[in-house]
Amino acid sequence: MLNISGLNSGYVIDHIPAGLSMSIYNYLNLSKYDHQIAIIKNARSSKMGKKDIIKIEGIPENLNLELLSIFGDNITVNVIVDGVIKDKLHPSLPETVNNIFVCKNPRCITSAERGLKHIFKLTDKVNRTYRCTYCEQAYKMNK
């Protein structure tokens, strides 16, 4: 069994759907941080079958954890201070998402006007559906 030591201070992003840890790593732009980062892929999970986990040593500045819920409903973030879990965050779907998705409608103004922000509004929380603010094109997220 693989053993990765605990953190003294940092974040543990847990319950990531299997195979999405590298997408989160890239989304959070973790390569720019000079912190130790452990990515655990396909860890056994009694609830999920398999899951990914990301451990980040230290508390990087400007780390936007709010949008993690777009990668999965059950993602949690444990905040570790002095070796103890001080807080457990449950990110929820944001009402508005800027420049995360790209509108796939070829007639959308964002296809013709380069440089426009891709802005999506949450229209159905249960079905995880966002709509482009310009053309109303639906973007349904996987659960």
N, C-alpha and C positions, 0 to 999 in steps of 0.2 A: 504494500500500500504506500502511496506517495504521501509524504508528510511535508507540509510547508508551514514554517513557524508562524506564530501569531505576531500581530503588529503591536508596537508600543503606542504609536500615534498614526492615524490615517483613516482611510475608508476601505470598507469591504462592500463591493457591489455584488449582491447575491441574487439568486433565483433568476439569472439571465437564461432565456431559452437557449438550449444547446445550439452552438454554432454561431451565436451572435456576439461573442465577446470581442472579436476583432473589429466588428462594425462599431461597437461602442468605444473601443480603444481609439479608432480613427475619428469618430464623431467628437469625442472629448479632447482630441488632439493631444493624447497623453505622451506622444513621442517628444514633445517640446519640453516636458518637465524633467528635471534632473532628480527624480525620485525613483526608488526601487519599485517595480511593478511586477506582480505575478499574475499571469493569466492561466486559469485552470479551465480546461475544456473537457466537456463530457464527464463531469464528476457525477457519481451516483447520487440519486435523489429519490427518497421514498415517495415524495409528492409528484415530482415531475418526470421520473424515470432517469433522465439525464439533464444536467444543467451546466452552465458556465459560471465562473466566479472571477472577479477581478479584485486584487488586493493592491492598494496604493499606499506606500509608506510615506508618512508626512502628510501635511494638509496643503496641497497646491493652491495657489491663489487663482482666482477667476475660473474655477472649475464649475461649469454649469450642469448641475445634476438634475435640474428641474425637468428636462425633456427626456429623461431615461425611460419614462413610461411609454414612449412611442415604440420602444423595442419589446415591450412585454408588460402585461397587466400586473404581474406578481413581483417585479423587480423591487428589491429593498436595498437601502444603503445604510450600513452600520457605521457610525462615527465612533472611532476608537481614540480614547485619550488615556494616557498612562496605563495602557494595557487592558482597559475596561471599556465595554460598550457604553458610551454616554448618551447616544441617541440612535433611534432606528427610524429612518425616513422611508416613507412610502410615496414616491413621486406619483402624481396623478396627471392625466392628460391635460395639457394646457389648452386654454380657450382659443388661442391664436398661435400659429406656427409660421415663422418667417424663414425663408430660404433653406428649409429642411427638405421639403418635397419639391418636385418640379412638375408643373401642370403638363399633363400629357395631351391636352386638347390642342390640335394643330391650329385651330382658329382663335385660341386665346391670345390676348394682347401680349402676354409674356413670351410667346413664340416669336413675335415680330419685333418687339421692342426690347432689345438687349439692355441689361442693366436694371430692369424693373424687378422689384422684390417679388418673390413667389410667396404670396400670403394666403394661408388657409385658415378657415374658421372651423371649430368643432361644431358639427351639427347634430351628431347622434353619438352620445357617450357610450351607450350600451353596445352599439355595433361598431364603435371606434371609427366613425366616418367624419372626414373633414371635407370641406368644399372650398374651391378656389374662389377668392373674393372678386375676381374679375369676370369669370365665365360660369361659375357654379359647378364646374366639373367636380365629381365626387372622387375622393381618394380614400379607400377603405383600408384600414390597417389590419394586419393579421393579429389574431389573439394569441 
